[in-house]
Amino acid sequence: MNASAPGLNQLSDDLKNTIQAAYRAWLNARGFKARRGQREMIAHVARTLTQEHNRIAVIEAGTGTGKTAAYCIAAIPTARSLGKTIVLSTATVALQEQVTLHDIPDLKNNAQLKFTVSLAKGRGRYLCLKRLDDHLKYSEQQEIPIFEVESGEHSALYQGMLERYAQGQWDGELDSWPEELPDGAWRGVTTDHRGCSNNRCSFFKQCPFFKARGALEGSDVIVANHDLVLSDLALGGGAVLPEPEQCIYILDEAHHLAEKTQTHFSTNARLNATLNWLEQVNSVLGSLTQRFARPADLVDLATSVAGESGALRGALEALSAGLHELEYTVRDDDLDTCRFPLGEVPETIQDFASAAVPFISKICDDLERTHALVQGAVAGDVNWTNAFEAEDWLVPVGQLQTRALATLSLLQDYALQSQYRHARWINRTPYDIEMVSAPIEPGYILQEVLWQRAFGAICTSATLSAMGRFDRFFERTGLSADVLRARIASPFNYPEIARFVVPPMQSEPRDFDAHTDEVVSLLPDLLAQQVSALVLFTSWRQLNAVVKALPKDLDEKMFVQGEGAKQVLLAEHRKRIDAGLSSYLFGLASFSEGLDLPDDYCRHVIIVKLPFAVPDDPVDQAMAEWAEARGRNAFYEISVPDAALKLVQACGRLIRHENDHGTITMLDKRIVTKRYGKALLESLPPYQFQLAGGASAAQGSAALPSN
């Protein structure tokens, strides 16, 4: 980190006493006994954040440690003593709300700590009253081209939103809207920073986003999520959250951080869609110019964009023709992919992209000037006819600007090819051709926008190390080797309460049909062993094939991902268990973590296949190529550690507290027949192992409790 804090080289006695008193109060109020691992984590957090330099720690805290309480009890008094703000970030909005609605109130009530807390979400999760009003106002006419869909399509819904918000029955947040929204409906009534006129907006005082943002001012703890943190950092920091230099980041579920960064900083552009978008650009600017009685500055900009868009169209058509000449691999019925080895784009394609860059760059500049003029009209600084309508045009012009900048970023990436390694590939469908670029070294981005600027940071999760080492996490997140790393074991007595079973199997997953048939033959008896089960797959193809082939008498007992909203499926599953009926959940990777199904809600986790990455994923292929180019073994240094991490997460769905119990069944014999299988087994908690053929690797001999 660049920032230093003179004089911060030890914990003061007062701060130590405050932290210790808070922990004792919380334990007494909850009737808990102190846990060694929890005390250890509290100490690591407090010491790290009060160092003069290098105030970053990576702490893997096994399930049952009580890590949320640990980092809060240590970090909150420390941050208050230093005058810093805690940004507590989770991987998802749902878990963000869990922390806000349950964990933090528990600590406020029981740990005798005084602090203020606010929940932060991105602008896109809040209703824009101006856009809502525009939809209702212009539902019968299209004088202003602000709608991606016809207003009338959702007019009744939008009227209901307005009425509920006006009556105080809804706070304007997407996550608190009580019903499921139709596709595209929410996008029409939210906006980004370019479509917002801020305090000049006629709805500013009632704005849900600015009400929520105002609540952040002066908060000791801001609960955010990784996507919002990355969005704020991408805008330079301080756009929604405080400046990074004033923040202590608690990055919970930090194993998602590299992947989230990779996704957030990826770029893509669909060429046919971009050509259609160019027509929209000229249409919007033409209508805008006419609406304000053709002021000279707008006419000049519209004329300039028209010329540049014509030239850009020619460059993109040439680029598209060049891309169609490449060799493609069939991915499925409607998708072919051409991946560039090591991310290196052929010189011809590089030249085509370079030819388009000046034109899209000039369009970006002209749209920025147009947006500035519209903002000036909103502020009353520009004397236009009908200037009172300028606020209505911020959204369409801002959307054009956002799209133009994204297209410029993609074309520049292909033309210049960043010094940092990227995966680059082309997706071709019957309808369009898409160029994609994704960083395969997200660590350099995090180093630049986060680690070098943050006052302090704690990265934590139950799964950060792979096969006992943090190397993969440090490599992907760009952390320096001198950052504190600590592993805190789970307090659960796994050999006594959980067993891991690998039944003898004939097939291997590489033979899809044979493996699927064998899974289908084994599942009915496996499911019958317990009142509940979570069955985890690695592909939709096998999930659907297995579900279709299972006996029909299981249908009413199965809740399958994709057949309803996730929360609805979980609620129905719990309802059956509460009624004393059997119930089984079937799902993919998103069911492998984040589900809290204690006791009878999940007595059996059945893992159909080892969670290796999809072999034809372009990003994973590019990472493997770069590793091999540096003389590394990509399979053992990337694929196996990543699979080990996912396997630990999947197994972690079984035991949720120290008195829980159950069974994990692995339907992939490679874990006992392949050389890497031993490493995967050793990465797991010390379950009572029962391997194929009756061999036992039990680390605890007591029989499991029965239902």
C-alpha positions in Angstrom: 0.0 0.0 0.0 1.1 3.6 -0.6 -0.5 5.0 2.5 1.3 4.8 5.8 0.1 5.7 9.3 2.9 7.1 11.5 2.7 5.9 15.0 0.5 2.9 14.2 2.8 0.1 15.2 1.0 -1.5 18.1 -2.4 -1.9 19.8 -3.0 0.6 22.5 -4.1 -0.7 25.9 -7.4 1.2 25.6 -8.2 -0.3 22.2 -7.3 -3.8 23.4 -9.5 -3.4 26.4 -12.4 -2.2 24.2 -12.1 -5.2 21.9 -11.8 -7.7 24.8 -14.8 -6.1 26.6 -16.9 -6.3 23.5 -16.1 -9.9 22.9 -16.9 -10.9 26.5 -20.2 -9.0 26.4 -21.2 -10.7 23.2 -20.3 -14.1 24.5 -22.2 -13.6 27.7 -25.3 -12.2 25.9 -25.4 -15.1 23.5 -24.6 -17.8 26.1 -21.5 -18.8 24.0 -18.1 -20.0 25.1 -15.0 -18.4 23.7 -13.6 -20.3 20.7 -9.9 -20.5 20.1 -10.2 -19.8 16.4 -12.4 -16.8 16.9 -10.0 -15.3 19.4 -7.2 -15.9 17.0 -9.0 -14.2 14.2 -9.8 -11.2 16.4 -6.1 -10.8 17.2 -5.0 -11.1 13.6 -7.5 -8.4 12.5 -6.7 -6.0 15.3 -2.9 -6.3 14.8 -3.0 -6.0 11.1 -5.1 -2.9 11.0 -2.9 -1.1 13.6 0.4 -1.7 11.8 2.3 1.2 10.3 2.5 -0.4 6.9 1.1 -3.4 4.9 -2.3 -3.4 6.7 -3.7 -6.3 4.7 -4.4 -9.8 5.9 -5.7 -13.0 4.3 -7.6 -15.2 6.8 -9.2 -18.5 6.0 -11.7 -19.2 8.8 -13.2 -22.7 8.7 -17.0 -23.1 9.0 -18.1 -22.6 12.6 -15.4 -20.1 13.4 -17.9 -17.2 13.7 -15.8 -15.0 11.4 -18.4 -12.2 11.0 -18.5 -11.6 14.7 -14.7 -11.9 14.9 -13.8 -9.3 12.3 -16.5 -6.9 13.4 -15.5 -7.0 17.1 -11.9 -6.3 16.1 -12.3 -3.9 13.2 -15.2 -1.7 14.3 -13.4 -0.3 17.5 -10.2 -0.1 15.6 -11.7 1.9 12.7 -13.4 4.3 15.0 -10.2 4.9 16.9 -8.4 5.7 13.6 -11.2 7.8 12.1 -11.7 5.3 9.2 -14.8 3.8 7.6 -15.3 0.1 7.3 -16.6 -1.1 4.0 -17.9 -4.6 4.7 -18.3 -6.3 1.3 -19.9 -9.6 0.5 -20.2 -11.5 -2.8 -23.9 -11.1 -3.3 -26.8 -8.7 -2.5 -28.6 -11.5 -0.6 -25.6 -12.1 1.7 -25.2 -8.4 2.0 -28.7 -8.2 3.4 -28.0 -11.1 5.7 -25.2 -9.2 7.3 -27.2 -6.0 7.5 -30.4 -7.5 8.8 -29.1 -10.2 11.2 -25.4 -10.2 11.9 -24.8 -6.5 12.5 -27.9 -6.0 14.7 -26.8 -9.0 16.8 -23.5 -7.3 17.5 -25.0 -3.9 18.1 -27.4 -5.4 20.6 -25.0 -7.7 22.4 -21.4 -6.5 22.1 -21.9 -3.1 23.7 -20.3 -1.4 20.7 -21.6 2.0 19.6 -21.5 2.5 15.8 -23.6 3.5 12.9 -24.2 1.3 9.9 -25.6 1.7 6.4 -26.4 -0.5 3.5 -25.0 0.5 0.1 -26.1 -0.7 -3.3 -25.4 0.4 -6.8 -27.4 3.1 -8.5 -28.9 0.5 -10.9 -30.8 -1.2 -8.0 -32.8 2.0 -7.3 -35.8 3.4 -9.0 -35.2 6.5 -11.0 -38.3 8.6 -10.5 -37.5 10.8 -13.5 -37.4 7.8 -15.8 -40.6 6.4 -14.3 -42.3 9.7 -14.8 -41.0 9.8 -18.4 -42.5 6.4 -19.2 -45.8 7.4 -17.8 -45.8 10.9 -19.4 -44.8 9.7 -22.8 -46.6 6.4 -22.9 -48.9 7.6 -25.7 -46.3 9.4 -27.7 -42.6 9.0 -28.8 -41.5 12.6 -29.0 -38.4 11.7 -27.0 -36.6 8.5 -27.9 -35.9 7.3 -24.4 -37.4 3.8 -24.4 -35.7 0.6 -25.3 -39.1 -1.1 -25.1 -42.6 0.3 -25.7 -43.8 2.1 -22.7 -47.3 0.6 -23.0 -45.8 -2.9 -22.4 -45.2 -2.1 -18.7 -47.5 0.9 -18.2 -49.7 -0.8 -15.6 -46.6 -2.0 -13.7 -45.0 1.4 -13.7 -48.2 3.1 -12.5 -48.3 0.6 -9.6 -44.7 1.4 -8.8 -45.5 5.1 -8.7 -48.5 4.6 -6.4 -46.7 2.3 -4.0 -43.7 4.6 -3.7 -45.9 7.7 -3.3 -47.9 6.0 -0.5 -44.8 4.8 1.3 -45.5 1.1 0.6 -42.2 0.7 -1.3 -38.8 2.3 -0.8 -37.8 2.2 -4.5 -35.2 -0.6 -4.2 -35.3 -3.4 -6.7 -34.7 -6.0 -4.0 -37.7 -5.0 -2.0 -40.2 -5.0 -4.9 -42.6 -7.8 -3.8 -43.3 -9.4 -7.1 -41.1 -10.9 -9.9 -40.5 -8.3 -12.6 -40.9 -9.0 -16.3 -37.7 -9.1 -18.4 -36.6 -5.6 -19.3 -39.1 -3.8 -17.0 -36.6 -2.7 -14.4 -34.0 -1.5 -16.9 -36.5 1.0 -18.2 -36.9 2.8 -14.8 -33.3 2.9 -13.5 -30.3 4.8 -14.8 -26.5 5.3 -14.5 -24.5 8.3 -13.5 -24.5 9.7 -17.0 -28.3 9.7 -17.2 -28.7 11.5 -13.8 -28.8 15.3 -13.3 -28.1 14.9 -9.6 -29.4 17.8 -7.5 -30.8 19.5 -10.7 -33.3 16.8 -11.1 -36.9 17.7 -10.4 -37.2 14.6 -8.3 -33.9 14.9 -6.4 -35.5 15.3 -2.9 -37.6 12.2 -3.4 -34.9 10.1 -5.1 -34.4 6.6 -3.6 -30.8 6.5 -4.6 -29.8 9.8 -3.1 -31.8 9.1 0.0 -29.8 5.9 0.4 -26.5 7.6 -0.4 -27.2 10.3 2.1 -27.5 7.7 4.8 -23.9 6.6 4.0 -22.5 10.0 5.2 -20.8 9.6 8.5 -21.5 5.9 8.8 -18.9 3.9 10.7 -19.8 0.7 8.8 -21.0 0.5 5.2 -22.2 -2.9 4.1 -21.7 -3.3 0.3 -21.0 -6.1 -2.2 -18.0 -6.9 -4.4 -19.7 -5.6 -7.6 -20.4 -2.2 -6.0 -16.9 -1.9 -4.6 -15.4 -2.7 -8.0 -17.8 -0.3 -9.7 -16.8 2.5 -7.3 -13.0 1.7 -7.8 -13.4 1.6 -11.6 -14.8 5.2 -11.3 -11.7 6.2 -9.4 -13.0 5.6 -5.9 -15.2 7.9 -3.8 -18.0 7.9 -6.4 -20.5 6.2 -4.1 -18.3 4.9 -1.2 -15.7 6.9 0.6 -12.2 7.4 -0.9 -10.2 4.1 -0.6 -7.6 5.8 1.5 -10.2 6.4 4.2 -11.5 2.8 4.1 -10.8 -0.4 5.8 -12.2 -3.1 3.5 -13.5 -6.3 5.0 -13.8 -8.5 1.9 -15.9 -11.5 3.1 -16.3 -14.4 0.6 -13.0 -13.1 -0.8 -12.6 -16.3 -2.9 -15.0 -14.5 -5.4 -12.9 -11.4 -5.7 -10.6 -12.4 -8.6 -13.5 -13.8 -10.7 -15.7 -10.7 -10.0 -12.8 -8.4 -11.0 -12.3 -10.4 -14.2 -16.0 -10.1 -15.1 -16.2 -6.5 -14.2 -13.2 -5.4 -16.3 -14.1 -7.6 -19.3 -15.2 -6.0 -22.6 -17.3 -7.2 -25.5 -19.1 -5.8 -28.6 -21.6 -7.4 -31.0 -20.9 -6.0 -34.5 -24.4 -6.2 -36.0 -25.9 -4.7 -32.9 -23.3 -1.9 -33.0 -24.3 -1.2 -36.6 -27.9 -0.9 -35.6 -26.9 1.2 -32.7 -25.2 3.7 -35.1 -28.6 4.3 -36.6 -30.0 5.0 -33.2 -27.2 7.5 -32.5 -28.1 9.5 -35.5 -31.8 9.2 -34.8 -31.5 10.5 -31.3 -29.1 13.3 -32.1 -31.4 14.3 -35.1 -34.5 14.4 -32.9 -32.6 16.2 -30.1 -31.4 18.9 -32.5 -34.9 19.4 -34.0 -36.5 19.5 -30.5 -34.3 22.4 -29.4 -34.8 24.4 -32.7 -31.5 23.4 -34.3 -29.0 25.4 -32.1 -25.7 25.7 -34.0 -23.6 23.8 -31.5 -25.9 20.8 -31.6 -26.2 20.9 -35.4 -22.4 20.8 -35.6 -22.1 17.8 -33.3 -24.9 15.9 -35.0 -23.3 16.5 -38.4 -19.9 15.4 -37.1 -21.4 12.2 -35.6 -23.2 11.4 -38.9 -20.0 11.6 -40.8 -18.0 9.6 -38.3 -20.7 7.0 -38.0 -20.7 6.5 -41.8 -17.0 5.9 -41.7 -17.3 3.7 -38.7 -19.9 1.6 -40.4 -17.5 0.9 -43.2 -14.7 -0.1 -40.8 -17.0 -2.4 -38.8 -18.3 -4.1 -41.9 -14.7 -4.8 -43.0 -13.9 -6.0 -39.5 -17.0 -8.3 -39.6 -16.0 -9.7 -42.9 -12.5 -10.4 -41.6 -13.8 -12.1 -38.5 -16.1 -14.4 -40.6 -13.0 -15.7 -42.4 -11.5 -17.1 -39.2 -11.7 -20.8 -38.3 -14.4 -21.6 -35.7 -15.1 -24.5 -33.4 -18.8 -25.5 -32.9 -19.8 -25.0 -29.3 -23.6 -25.8 -29.7 -26.3 -25.6 -32.3 -26.3 -21.8 -32.4 -22.8 -20.9 -31.3 -19.3 -21.2 -32.9 -16.2 -19.8 -31.2 -12.8 -18.8 -32.5 -10.3 -18.4 -29.6 -7.0 -16.7 -30.1 -4.1 -18.7 -28.5 -2.4 -16.7 -25.8 -4.9 -14.0 -26.5 -2.8 -12.8 -29.5 -5.1 -11.4 -32.2 -4.0 -12.0 -35.8 -2.4 -9.0 -37.4 -5.2 -8.6 -40.0 -7.9 -8.4 -37.3 -5.7 -6.1 -35.3 -5.5 -3.8 -38.3 -9.2 -3.9 -38.9 -9.8 -2.9 -35.3 -7.2 -0.2 -35.5 -8.9 1.3 -38.5 -12.2 1.6 -36.6 -10.7 3.2 -33.4 -10.4 6.8 -34.7 -14.0 7.0 -35.8 -15.5 5.5 -32.6 -13.1 7.7 -30.5 -14.4 10.9 -32.3 -18.0 9.7 -31.7 -17.2 9.3 -28.0 -15.9 12.9 -27.9 -18.9 14.3 -29.7 -21.3 12.5 -27.5 -19.5 13.7 -24.4 -19.8 17.3 -25.6 -23.4 16.7 -26.5 -24.1 15.4 -23.0 -22.3 18.4 -21.5 -24.5 20.7 -23.5 -27.6 19.0 -22.3 -26.4 19.2 -18.7 -25.8 22.9 -19.3 -29.3 23.3 -20.5 -30.6 21.5 -17.4 -28.6 23.9 -15.3 -29.9 26.9 -17.2 -26.5 27.8 -18.6 -27.6 27.2 -22.3 -30.2 29.4 -23.9 -32.1 26.9 -26.1 -35.7 26.8 -27.3 -37.6 24.3 -25.2 -34.6 24.1 -22.7 -37.1 23.0 -20.0 -37.1 19.6 -21.8 -33.4 19.1 -21.5 -33.6 16.9 -18.4 -35.6 14.4 -20.4 -32.7 13.9 -22.8 -30.0 13.2 -20.3 -30.8 9.4 -20.2 -30.8 8.7 -24.0 -27.7 10.7 -24.6 -26.0 9.2 -21.5 -26.9 5.7 -22.7 -25.4 6.4 -26.1 -22.2 7.7 -24.5 -21.9 4.6 -22.2 -22.3 2.3 -25.2 -19.8 4.2 -27.3 -17.2 4.1 -24.6 -17.6 0.4 -24.1 -17.2 -0.2 -27.9 -14.1 2.0 -27.9 -12.6 0.1 -25.0 -13.1 -3.3 -26.9 -11.7 -2.0 -30.2 -8.7 -0.4 -28.5 -8.0 -3.7 -26.7 -8.0 -5.6 -29.9 -5.9 -2.9 -31.7 -3.3 -2.3 -29.0 -3.3 -5.6 -27.0 -2.6 -4.6 -23.4 0.7 -5.4 -21.8 -1.2 -7.5 -19.4 -2.5 -10.9 -20.4 -6.0 -11.2 -21.7 -8.2 -14.0 -23.1 -9.6 -12.9 -26.5 -12.2 -14.8 -28.6 -15.0 -14.4 -31.1 -18.5 -15.8 -30.6 -20.5 -16.3 -33.8 -24.2 -17.0 -33.9 -26.7 -17.0 -36.8 -27.6 -13.4 -35.8 -24.4 -11.6 -34.9 -20.7 -11.9 -34.3 -19.3 -10.9 -30.9 -15.7 -9.8 -29.9 -14.7 -10.5 -26.3 -11.7 -9.7 -24.1 -11.2 -10.7 -20.5 -8.2 -10.1 -18.2 -6.7 -13.4 -17.0 -4.5 -11.5 -14.5 -7.1 -9.6 -12.4 -4.5 -9.2 -9.8 -2.8 -6.3 -11.6 -6.1 -4.5 -11.6 -6.7 -5.0 -7.9 -3.2 -4.0 -7.1 -3.7 -0.7 -8.9 -7.2 0.2 -7.8 -7.4 -1.4 -4.4 -4.3 -2.7 -2.6 -2.2 0.4 -3.3 -4.8 2.8 -2.1 -6.8 1.2 0.7 -5.9 2.1 4.2 -6.4 -1.5 5.2 -8.0 -4.7 4.0 -9.0 -8.1 5.5 -9.7 -10.9 3.0 -11.6 -13.7 4.5 -13.7 -16.8 3.6 -14.0 -20.4 4.6 -12.2 -21.4 1.4 -9.2 -19.3 0.4 -6.4 -21.9 0.3 -6.3 -24.8 -2.1 -4.6 -28.0 -0.9 -3.2 -26.2 2.1 -1.7 -23.3 0.2 -2.7 -19.7 -0.6 -0.6 -19.5 -3.7 -3.5 -19.6 -6.2 -5.5 -16.9 -4.3 -2.4 -14.6 -4.0 -1.6 -15.0 -7.7 -5.1 -14.2 -8.9 -5.7 -11.3 -6.5 -2.2 -9.7 -7.0 -1.3 -9.6 -3.3 2.3 -9.4 -2.4 4.0 -12.3 -0.7 4.6 -10.4 2.6 0.9 -10.1 3.3 -0.2 -11.9 6.5 -1.9 -15.3 5.7 -3.6 -17.4 8.3 -5.6 -20.6 8.4 -8.1 -21.1 11.2 -9.4 -24.6 11.4 -13.1 -25.3 11.9 -14.1 -26.3 15.4 -16.3 -29.1 14.2 -15.4 -32.7 15.0 -15.8 -33.9 11.5 -14.8 -37.6 12.0 -17.6 -37.9 14.5 -20.4 -36.2 12.6 -19.7 -36.6 8.8 -18.6 -39.3 6.4 -17.4 -39.1 2.8 -18.4 -42.1 0.7 -17.1 -43.1 -2.8 -19.2 -46.1 -3.9 -17.7 -48.5 -6.4 -18.5 -47.3 -9.9 -17.9 -48.7 -13.4 -18.0 -45.5 -15.5 -16.0 -42.3 -15.7 -17.5 -38.9 -16.4 -15.7 -38.5 -19.7 -18.1 -41.2 -21.0 -21.2 -39.0 -20.6 -23.9 -41.6 -21.5 -22.4 -44.4 -19.3 -21.8 -42.1 -16.4 -25.3 -40.5 -16.6 -26.9 -44.0 -16.8 -24.9 -45.1 -13.7 -25.9 -42.0 -11.8 -29.5 -42.6 -12.6 -29.3 -46.2 -11.4 -27.6 -45.2 -8.1 -29.6 -42.1 -7.2 -33.0 -43.6 -6.0 -31.3 -45.8 -3.4 -28.9 -42.9 -2.3 -31.8 -40.5 -2.0 -33.8 -43.0 0.1 -31.0 -43.1 2.7 -31.9 -39.8 4.2 -34.9 -37.5 4.5 -33.2 -34.8 2.5 -30.4 -34.4 -0.1 -28.6 -31.8 -2.1 -27.6 -33.3 -5.5 -24.9 -31.2 -7.3 -24.0 -31.3 -11.0 -21.4 -29.4 -13.1 -23.5 -29.1 -16.3 -27.1 -28.4 -17.3 -26.8 -31.1 -19.8 -26.3 -33.9 -17.2 -28.7 -32.3 -14.7 -31.5 -32.4 -17.2 -30.6 -35.9 -18.5 -30.6 -37.3 -15.0 -33.8 -35.6 -13.9 -35.6 -36.8 -17.0 -34.5 -40.4 -16.5 -35.3 -40.8 -12.8 -38.4 -42.7 -11.7 -41.6 -40.6 -11.8 -42.4 -41.3 -8.2 -39.5 -39.0 -7.2 -41.0 -36.0 -9.1 -43.0 -34.5 -6.2 -39.9 -34.8 -3.9 -37.5 -33.1 -6.2 -36.9 -29.3 -6.5 -34.7 -28.7 -9.5 -32.8 -25.5 -10.3 -34.3 -23.7 -13.3 -37.9 -24.9 -12.5 -38.5 -21.9 -10.3 -36.8 -19.0 -8.5 -34.1 -20.2 -6.2 -35.6 -18.8 -3.0 -39.0 -20.3 -3.9 -37.4 -23.8 -4.4 -35.7 -23.5 -1.1 -38.8 -22.4 0.7 -40.8 -25.3 -0.8 -38.0 -27.7 0.2 -38.0 -26.5 3.8 -41.8 -26.7 3.9 -41.8 -30.4 3.0 -39.1 -31.2 5.5 -41.0 -29.3 8.2 -44.0 -31.4 7.3 -42.0 -34.6 7.9 -41.8 -35.4 4.1 -38.7 -36.3 2.1 -37.3 -33.5 -0.2 -34.3 -33.3 -2.6 -32.7 -30.3 -4.1 -31.0 -30.6 -7.5 -28.7 -27.8 -8.8 -25.4 -26.6 -10.3 -22.6 -24.4 -9.0 -24.8 -21.7 -7.5 -26.2 -24.3 -5.1 -22.7 -25.4 -4.1 -22.1 -22.4 -1.8 -24.2 -19.9 0.1 -27.0 -22.3 1.0 -27.5 -22.7 4.7 -29.5 -25.9 5.2 -28.8 -27.2 8.7 -30.0 -30.5 10.3 -32.8 -32.3 8.4 -32.8 -29.6 5.6 -29.7 -31.3 4.3 -28.6 -34.7 5.6 -26.9 -35.9 2.3 -24.8 -34.1 -0.2 -24.4 -36.0 -3.5 -21.7 -34.7 -5.8 -22.2 -36.2 -9.3 -18.9 -35.1 -10.8 -15.6 -33.4 -9.6 -16.0 -29.7 -10.2 -13.3 -29.1 -12.8 -13.8 -26.1 -15.0 -15.5 -26.6 -18.4 -12.7 -27.6 -20.7 -13.7 -25.3 -23.5 -14.1 -22.1 -21.5 -12.0 -19.5 -23.3 -10.7 -17.8 -20.2 -9.6 -21.1 -18.6 -7.9 -22.2 -21.8 -6.0 -18.9 -22.1 -4.8 -19.2 -18.4 -3.6 -22.7 -19.1 -1.8 -21.6 -22.2 0.0 -18.8 -20.4 1.0 -21.2 -17.6 2.4 -23.8 -20.0 4.3 -21.0 -21.9 6.1 -20.2 -18.6 7.0 -23.9 -18.1 4.3 -24.5 -15.5 1.9 -27.5 -15.3 -1.5 -25.8 -15.8 -3.5 -28.9 -14.7 -1.8 -29.3 -11.4 -1.2 -25.6 -10.7 -4.5 -24.2 -11.8 -7.2 -26.8 -12.6 -6.6 -29.1 -9.6 -6.4 -26.2 -7.0 -9.5 -24.6 -8.4 -11.4 -27.9 -8.4 -10.2 -28.5 -4.8 -11.6 -25.1 -3.7 -15.0 -25.8 -5.3 -15.1 -29.3 -3.8 -14.6 -28.0 -0.3 -17.3 -25.4 -0.9 -19.8 -28.1 -2.1 -19.0 -30.4 0.8 -19.4 -27.4 3.2 -23.2 -27.5 2.5 -23.5 -30.5 4.8 -22.3 -29.5 8.3 -23.6 -26.2 9.4 -23.1 -26.4 13.2 -21.3 -28.6 15.7 -24.3 -30.8 16.4 -25.1 -31.4 12.7 -24.4 -34.7 10.9 -24.8 -36.3 7.6 -23.1 -38.0 4.6 -21.3 -36.8 1.4 -21.4 -39.2 -1.6 -19.0 -38.7 -4.5 -20.2 -40.3 -7.8 -16.9 -39.7 -9.6 -14.4 -42.5 -9.1 -11.5 -40.4 -10.4 -11.1 -39.1 -6.8 -9.7 -42.6 -5.9 -8.3 -43.7 -9.2 -6.3 -40.7 -10.4 -3.1 -39.3 -9.0 -4.6 -35.9 -8.3 -7.4 -37.6 -6.3 -5.2 -37.9 -3.3 -4.6 -34.1 -3.3 -8.3 -33.5 -3.6 -9.1 -35.8 -0.7 -6.4 -34.2 1.5 -7.9 -30.8 0.8 -11.1 -31.8 2.6 -11.9 -31.6 6.3 -11.1 -34.8 8.2 -14.3 -36.6 7.4 -14.7 -40.3 8.1 -13.8 -41.6 4.6 -15.3 -44.7 3.1 -13.7 -45.3 -0.3 -14.7 -47.5 -3.2 -14.2 -51.2 -2.6 -14.9 -51.0 1.1 -11.5 -49.5 2.0 -11.8 -47.1 4.9 -9.7 -44.1 5.6 -11.7 -43.1 8.6 -10.2 -40.5 10.9 -12.8 -41.1 13.5 -14.4 -44.4 14.3 -17.7 -43.4 15.9 -20.8 -44.3 14.1 -22.9 -41.5 12.7 -26.1 -40.6 14.5 -29.2 -41.9 12.8 -32.2 -39.9 11.9 
